[in-house]
Amino acid sequence: MTNSHSQPPLKAVTLTHVRYRKGDQLGHLLAWISLLPVFISLGGFVSHFIFRRELQGMFFAVGIVISEFVNEIIKKSVQQARPETCALLEMCDSHGWPSSHSQYMFFFAVYFTLLTYYRMGVLFRKQMWIVGLVVWPLAVLTMYSRVYLGYHTAAQVFAGAALGAVLGGGWFWVVNSLLRCHFPAIEESYFGRLFYVKDTSHIPNVLKFEYENARAARKHVSYKRSD
């Protein structure tokens, strides 16, 4: 018979593992909302690279990754424990300050807001309405969900939100003040030509631009398909 004490402790992959109290409908909703960083990363940035291959979106994703590394470094340095309520969730094997979920969502919200405000590759009409009515409320709800579900204290989520907002604004400045001038060179590079990487941040309304060019291409003989 195997001695159970000799076995190493088990550790779960917690990418989509969020617990809430059974029968708590609000908790159920907030558990799904707290998964927004996963949905944005896998459903948003990955699909963006596959289907659009925009440099602005790629550097947006790079900023998110850098932000997460910063979060991990701070957590390991500060080593602040999660709240006692976290023990009931069996998810307290990592540190809590600052909240990575809050940091992620506020980085995303600030960067997306600045892209929209400066009309860099805008895809939708009235996109600022989407920012105000969808992006920011979801960021705040994600922050609230982490406290409600017992994973963080209020101080930990506010710290994450503040850090995410600062890093989001700072990375936007780095990309669009220091790196954007190199976008044409990236487009013309071997990598850019191989993967059809492009920059449309100089086009105020990308959706309208693509629509009008698609209509124009239909009338042009060189773009006709030879089936």
N, C-alpha and C positions, 0 to 999 in steps of 0.2 A: 504493500500500500504506500502510495506516494505521500510524503510529508508535506502538507499544505503550507507549512511555515517556510519551506525552502523555495517556494515559488515566488518569483518577483511580482510586485503589485501590478494590477492591470491599469491601463490608461486609455481613455476613449478618445477617438478623433472627434473633436467638438465643433467642426466646421458648421454643421447644421443641427447641432444637438442643443435645443433650447427647451427648458422645462417651465411649466406653469401649473398652478393648482387646478386639479380636476374640477370641472363645472364652472370655472371662472371664464366667462365669455370675453371680458375685457383682456384678461391675461392671455387668452388664446390669440386674440387679435394682435396684442403687443408682441407676442412671441414671433409671429410672422413678420411684423414690422422690424423687429430686431435683427432679422435675417437680410435686411436690405443691402448691407455691404456685400454679402455673398451674391445676391442677385445682380447687383450693379457690376461687380467684378466679372462674373461668369457670363451673365446675359447681356451686359452692356459693353464693357471694354473688349471682351473676346470677340463678340459678334461685330463690334465696330471695326476691329482690325481685319476680320475676315471679309466684310462686305464693303467697308468704306476706305480704310487705310489712310486716314487723315493724320498728318503729323501732329496737329494740335491735340487730337485725341490720344495719340500715342504718348506724347509728353505729359498729358493729363494723367494717364495711367502710371507713368514713371514717377510722377509726383506722389501719387497715392502709395506706391511701393516704398518710396523714401520715407514718407510720413509714418508708415507702419514700422519700418526699421527704427525710426526715432522713438516711437512709442515703446517698442520692445526694449530698447537700451535704457530708457527712463524707468520703465517698470523694474528692470533688473537692478538698477542703481538705487532707486528709492525703496523698493521692496515693501510697499504698503499693502497690508492684508485687505482682502475683500470683506464685506460686512458679514456678521454672524448668520444672517439669513441665507447666505450662500452655501453654508454647510448642509442645509436641507436639500440642496440641489445636486450635491455630490460633484461640484464643479469648481472647487476652491483650490486647485493645485497650481494656480498662477496668481500673480500679483494684480492689484486692482487699480493703481494710480499711475497714469491717467487712463480713463476708459478708451479702449481702442475703437469701439463701435461709434462712440460720440465723436472721437477725433476723425474717423473716416468720413462720417456723414457731414460734418461741418467743413472739412477740407473740400469735399465734393460740392457742397452748397455754395461756398465762397467762390471757388474756381468757376463753377458753372454760371454763377451770377455775373462775374466779371466778363466771361466770354460773351454772355448775352448783352450786357450793358455796352460793351465796346463793339458789338455786332460782328463778332469773329466767327464765321461759319454758321450763322443762325439757320436752323432747319425749319422752324415753325413760325407762322404769323403769330403776333402777340406772344412771343416766347417769354417775355418778362412776366406775363400773367402766369405762365406755367411755373416760373421760378417762385413767384410769390404765393401761389395757391397750392402748389404740389411739392416742390423741392424743399423749401424751408419748413413747412409743417411736418413733412416726413423726417427731416433732420431732428426737429424738436421732439417728435414722438419717439424716435429711436433712442434719444437721450433719456426720455422719461421711462421708456420700456425697461431699460437696464436697471433703474432704481425700483420700479414697480415689481419686476420679476425677482428682485433680490440679488442681482449679480454685482451691483455697485452701490456705493453711497452717493448722495447728491454732490458732495465735493469732488468725487472721482469723475463723474460725468461732466461737471462744469469745467474741470481742468482739461479733460479730453476735448470738449467743445472749443475752449479757448485756444488750446494748442493747435487743433485742426484748422481753425479760422486763420490763425497767424501763419501757419505753414502754407495753407491754400493761397492766401494773398501774396506771401513771399515767393512761392513757386511760380505763380502767375507772372509776377514781375520778372523773375529770372528768365522764364521761357520767352516772354514777349518783349523784353528789353535787351537781353543778352544773347539768346539762342535763335530767335526767329530769323535773324539776318542770315543764318546758315541753312534755313529750310530749302532755298533753291538749290544749294549744293547737294543736300541730301536727296532731293528729287532727281537730280542728274547723276547721282552716284550709281554704282553697280547694284547696290541694295535697293535703291529707289526704283530703278528701272525693272529690276527682277520682280519686285513685289507690287509694282504700280503705286508706290507711295506718293502722296500728293499733299499740297497745302492749299486749302481754300479759305483760310482765315481772312484773306483780303477781299473776299466776296461777301457783301452785306447779307444776301439772302441766297443760300446755297440751293435750297429746294426750288426756288423760282429759276435760278440759273440752270440747274440740271433739267428742269422741265422744258424750258425754252430751247435748250440745246438738243434735247432728245427729239423735240418736234421738228427742229431745223434739220437734224441729221436724217430724218425719215424722207425728206425731200431731196437729199443729196445722193447722187448716184454712187459715190465712193463708199457710202456707208450701208448700201443695200446688201442684204444677205443673199448668198448664191446657193440656195437650197437645191 
